[in-house]
Amino acid sequence: MVLRSLYISICLIFISACTSASNEIKSGPPETPEVLGENLFIMNCAACHGDDGKLGASGAKDLTKSRLKDHEIMKILKEGKNSMPSMKANLETKKNMDLVIAHIKKLRH
């Protein structure tokens, strides 16, 4: 019983930490790849990674320091890694994943 309560508490902390980002959708011509990629990132990734990629909620990596190659990021988006779930269902298409990857690369220093 105590273990179950602890598990529930940890889950609630994780959920609250991952929902604290601003998630403000950017305006601009929605058909541009840059705006689409940024909006997909904000809707699906910013809760844990932050709008600027630095948030690190629930152990999320600082994306500004990432040097992963495109295929490595694609694998993480499709399969998840550690506490990050798969984003395959959220992003739906390879094109959307490519847009998010392009945005992640723009966050790098």
Secondary structure, DSSP 8 states (H G I E B T S, - for coil): -HHHHHHHHHHHHHHHHHT-S------S-TTSHHHHHHHHHHHHTHHHH-TTS---GGG---GGG----HHHHHHHHHH-BTTB---HHHH-SHHHHHHHHHHHHHH--
